[in-house]
Amino acid sequence: MRCIVVDDDPKIASFIKKGLEQSGFAVDVAEDGKEGFLLLSAEPYDVAIVDIMMPRLDGLAMVKDLRSQGLRTPVMFLSAKRAVDDRVRGLDAGGDDYLVKPFAFSELLARIRALIRRSTGAKEPTRLVAADLEMNLLKRTVKRGGSSIDLQPREFSLLEYLMRNTGDVVSKTMIMEHVWDYNFDPQTNVVEASVCRLRAKLTAGGGGNPIRTMRGVGYVLEGGE
């Protein structure tokens, strides 16, 4: 899942970015509404977390402009203002939810996941299965043939993306957009290196290699329930 945080407070933006990355999101940060507008207009995001009070272009104006262009990305507003009228203004501007600062990260994460479920019209799974691979998204554990596999956070996110697209070819660009930040150097071999490490861990117990390379195209995780 890919998220953008639009907030001029570097401490809050860093706190949210770190927490979401640890939860498997690829996260971009914009420092003000103007930058946020440009990124949201140009890049695909699953959800946006937007502060209201910002320089150059505030969050309300930014979201109004995006909605006027037909962009339907789910938006979670953040604000220190607690009054009902302030929450109403946020929702009327095109926001989908409103969270008052300070907040617990666990609540922010739960609300973000709920926004994504509503926007896709699908129930967010808690478990993914591909052949003998099983991933528990809540406990963040992976098993193959019943044996546990210890993955680093980025490896977990990579496997999650592949499992969500089981049987479909995903390109290097698609992987970089959803597992890494949007501005990764396209010439880097980080995807190839990460797939190699992931393969090594998945096959350490003697099983076959479930990730097939489609030369010049991308990768496909084979198997299904």
C-alpha positions in Angstrom: 0.0 0.0 0.0 1.2 3.5 -0.9 0.6 6.5 1.3 1.4 10.2 1.3 1.8 12.4 4.4 1.3 16.1 3.8 2.4 17.9 7.0 4.8 20.9 7.6 5.8 19.6 11.0 8.8 17.4 10.4 8.5 15.6 13.7 4.9 14.5 13.1 5.6 13.6 9.5 8.6 11.5 10.5 6.6 9.8 13.3 3.8 8.8 10.9 6.2 7.8 8.1 8.2 5.5 10.4 5.1 3.9 11.9 3.5 3.3 8.5 6.7 1.9 7.0 6.9 -0.5 9.9 3.3 -1.5 9.1 4.2 -2.3 5.5 3.3 0.9 3.7 5.5 2.8 1.2 5.4 6.4 2.4 6.1 9.8 0.7 6.2 13.1 2.6 5.2 16.5 1.3 6.1 19.6 3.4 3.2 21.8 2.4 -0.1 21.8 0.5 1.5 22.9 -2.7 3.9 20.1 -2.8 1.2 17.7 -1.7 -1.1 18.8 -4.5 1.6 18.2 -7.1 2.5 14.8 -5.9 -1.1 13.6 -5.5 -1.9 15.0 -9.0 1.0 13.0 -10.5 1.3 9.8 -8.5 -1.1 7.0 -7.5 -1.7 6.7 -3.8 -4.0 4.4 -1.8 -4.5 7.1 1.0 -3.4 10.6 1.9 -2.9 11.9 5.5 -3.2 15.7 5.4 -2.6 18.3 8.0 -5.0 21.3 7.8 -2.8 24.2 8.9 0.1 24.5 6.4 2.0 27.3 4.6 1.6 28.1 0.9 -1.6 26.0 0.6 -3.6 24.7 3.5 -5.0 21.2 3.7 -8.6 22.2 3.1 -7.8 24.2 0.0 -5.5 21.5 -1.3 -8.1 18.8 -1.0 -10.9 21.0 -2.5 -8.6 21.6 -5.5 -7.9 17.9 -5.9 -11.6 16.9 -5.7 -12.4 19.5 -8.3 -10.1 17.7 -10.6 -11.8 14.4 -9.9 -9.2 12.8 -7.7 -10.8 10.3 -5.4 -7.8 9.3 -3.2 -9.1 8.7 0.4 -8.0 11.6 2.6 -7.5 11.6 6.4 -7.3 15.1 7.9 -5.2 15.8 10.9 -5.8 18.9 13.0 -5.4 20.2 16.6 -8.8 21.8 16.3 -11.4 19.8 18.2 -14.7 21.7 17.5 -17.4 20.0 15.6 -17.5 22.8 13.1 -13.9 22.2 12.3 -14.5 18.5 11.6 -17.5 19.4 9.5 -15.4 21.8 7.4 -12.9 19.1 6.8 -15.4 16.6 5.6 -17.2 19.2 3.5 -13.9 20.0 1.8 -13.7 16.5 0.6 -12.0 14.7 3.4 -13.1 11.1 4.3 -12.1 11.2 8.0 -10.8 13.6 10.6 -8.4 12.8 13.5 -7.6 15.3 16.2 -4.0 15.8 17.4 -2.5 14.4 19.6 -3.5 10.9 18.5 -2.5 7.3 19.1 -0.7 5.7 16.1 -2.8 2.5 16.4 -6.0 4.5 15.9 -4.5 6.3 12.9 -3.5 3.0 11.3 -6.9 1.4 12.0 -8.7 4.4 10.4 -6.3 4.4 7.4 -7.0 0.7 6.8 -10.7 1.3 7.1 -10.5 4.1 4.5 -8.7 1.8 2.1 -11.3 -0.9 2.6 -14.1 1.5 1.9 -12.4 3.0 -1.2 -11.8 -0.4 -2.8 -15.2 -1.8 -1.8 -13.4 -4.9 -0.5 -12.9 -6.4 2.9 -9.2 -6.1 3.9 -7.9 -9.7 4.3 -6.0 -10.6 7.5 -4.4 -13.7 5.8 -2.9 -14.3 2.4 -2.2 -17.7 0.9 -0.3 -18.7 -2.2 0.3 -22.5 -2.6 2.2 -23.5 0.6 2.9 -19.9 1.6 0.8 -18.3 4.4 1.0 -14.7 5.6 -0.7 -13.4 8.7 -1.1 -9.6 8.1 -2.1 -8.9 11.7 0.7 -10.8 13.4 3.1 -10.1 10.5 4.3 -13.7 10.3 5.1 -15.9 7.3 5.0 -19.7 7.1 5.9 -22.0 4.3 4.7 -25.6 4.6 4.0 -24.9 8.3 7.5 -23.7 9.0 8.1 -20.1 10.1 10.2 -17.7 8.0 11.8 -14.7 9.6 11.6 -11.7 7.2 12.8 -8.1 7.6 10.1 -5.4 7.3 10.9 -4.6 3.6 11.1 -8.3 2.7 7.7 -8.8 4.3 6.3 -5.8 2.3 7.7 -7.2 -0.9 6.3 -10.7 -0.3 2.9 -9.1 0.7 2.8 -7.2 -2.6 3.6 -10.3 -4.6 1.1 -12.4 -2.7 -1.6 -9.8 -3.2 -0.9 -10.2 -7.0 -0.4 -13.9 -7.1 -0.3 -15.2 -10.6 0.1 -11.7 -12.1 3.3 -10.2 -13.4 4.4 -7.1 -11.5 7.1 -4.9 -13.0 10.1 -3.4 -11.2 8.4 0.0 -11.4 5.2 -1.3 -9.8 7.2 -2.9 -7.0 9.2 0.3 -6.4 6.0 2.4 -6.2 4.3 0.1 -3.7 7.2 -1.2 -1.6 9.7 1.7 -1.8 9.4 5.5 -2.1 8.3 7.0 -5.4 11.6 8.8 -5.9 13.9 5.7 -5.9 16.5 5.8 -8.6 15.1 3.6 -11.4 18.6 2.4 -12.2 19.1 0.9 -8.8 19.3 -2.9 -8.4 17.5 -2.7 -5.0 14.5 -4.7 -6.3 16.6 -7.4 -7.8 18.7 -7.7 -4.6 15.6 -7.8 -2.4 14.0 -10.5 -4.5 17.2 -12.5 -4.4 17.3 -12.3 -0.5 13.6 -13.1 -0.3 14.0 -16.2 -2.6 16.9 -17.4 -0.4 14.7 -17.3 2.7 11.7 -18.9 1.0 13.8 -21.8 -0.3 16.0 -22.3 2.8 13.8 -25.2 3.9 14.2 -27.1 0.7 11.1 -25.9 -1.2 11.2 -24.8 -4.8 11.5 -21.2 -5.9 8.0 -19.6 -6.0 9.1 -16.3 -7.5 9.6 -16.5 -11.2 11.5 -13.8 -13.1 9.9 -12.7 -16.4 13.0 -11.3 -18.1 12.5 -7.8 -19.2 9.0 -7.7 -17.7 9.1 -8.3 -13.9 8.2 -11.0 -11.4 5.4 -13.3 -10.7 4.6 -15.3 -7.6 3.2 -18.6 -8.6 0.5 -20.6 -6.8 -2.8 -20.1 -5.3 -5.2 -21.4 -2.7 
